[in-house]
Amino acid sequence: MSEDQARAGAGEGDTQPAIGATELAGCIDHTLLRPGATGVEIDRLCDEAKSYGFAAVCVNPVWVERAVSRLGQSKVVVASVVGFPLGASRPEIKLAEARRALDDGAREIDMVINIGRLIEGDIGFVADEIKQLTAAAHQVGAVIKVIIETVLLTDDQKRIACEVAAGAGADFVKTSTGFAGGGATVSDVALMLSVVGPTMGVKASGGIRTATDALNLLRAGATRLGTSAGPAIVTEFVNGVR
Amino acid sequence: MSEDQARAGAGEGDTQPAIGATELAGCIDHTLLRPGATGVEIDRLCDEAKSYGFAAVCVNPVWVERAVSRLGQSKVVVASVVGFPLGASRPEIKLAEARRALDDGAREIDMVINIGRLIEGDIGFVADEIKQLTAAAHQVGAVIKVIIETVLLTDDQKRIACEVAAGAGADFVKTSTGFAGGGATVSDVALMLSVVGPTMGVKASGGIRTATDALNLLRAGATRLGTSAGPAIVTEFVNGVR
């Protein structure tokens, strides 16, 4: 099947724009955050990301330098997580971690909000932290994604988190770390998009395993997908699985 | 049942020393590391720890100051986690996080080793990191525990991790974060004790839910137990459950 044929959402009566395989791959953050991941696995992740044309590799901070070096002049950028996955580090430490990752060459920062502070209503704390990290990222032209960990929040809390991230000038809101049980859902993506609007990105992550998962989330409004199953998803898609 | 009666390991033919309820409670790190934990829950954790006579409360860095303040002049100390739970932060960031927690009043640091580097055999990296954090803790008279995340390691890797922690002068080796699936087992505690010997502590953590779990791990050689079920465990024990 050619790439032109490999299109989703082009069925009769479907008003959504079609998605091609290149576009699908270009939405994927190829992700390896397992604590036991080794350098060889990080190298393979980078090589796959180049080969498939993924948007980024998403790695833990200790691997940023290696991934940057492995990707060389490729268009694939390195995303580093910060305060990950619990979000319960001190703001100063999250900021130092973000700056270090940026110094190491990361061009995207996926930070976890302080979930407990959001739940207890200390919105100022959550907002200040996001603002500081956003400023650090934007200072070097990097992108910042704000992980709100939907599975731990009520819909009202999800809305507040998205408003705060938008108000802080972040580039993306992101559903999940993948470490809290549960992951991206179509309804959460739609809710997040309804708050942040089309000028911000929405990254769906956690539990995305198949081309169907990926397409459903993109149709709901996700503009980026975080998954460790990128190669399988794109292969499935090219083979015609919707 | 009186505390004297509430003893374990005193059965006929049992050569292990008996454990009393006070001693059992004194081995427990009362733990609350859920990302959604709020300040009110941290306060309750501290109050329970005082009331039961636990060794410490174990909290995320953002809550250290609050826990220190809530515990006041109590004998219960505050343990903060560092690089938790993935262990894949940069060493400089782990060090900064530990120093900040110590400045905030933590008197115990539960750090996660760099698991990926251990698995790929970069022992020097793992050892240097532990040495730096141990020096920071010891400089202010604090205790450091080294989490090796047993569930991700082979027995040989567990042995190496324990040797490295011992060589770095750490105070405890600790089995698990509780976030990687799997937790403390009697066989892992015995293995860890066999490497580090009786002059170092062994903290069992992850999945400890009952008095039976707790006693089995103590009999295997654990000297500290990390659990969020401390009150239930001690109550069960006092009521005669072994």
Interface residues (C-beta under 8 A of the other chain):
Chain A: L33 P35 G36 A37 T38 G39 V40 N60 P61 V62 W63 F84 P85 L86 G87 A88 S89 R90 E92 I93 A96 E97 R100 D104 V112 N114 I115 G116 R117 I119 E120 E149 L152 F179 A180
Chain B: L33 P35 G36 A37 T38 G39 V40 N60 P61 V62 W63 F84 P85 L86 G87 A88 S89 R90 E92 I93 A96 E97 R100 D104 V112 N114 I115 G116 R117 I119 E120 E149 L152 F179 A180
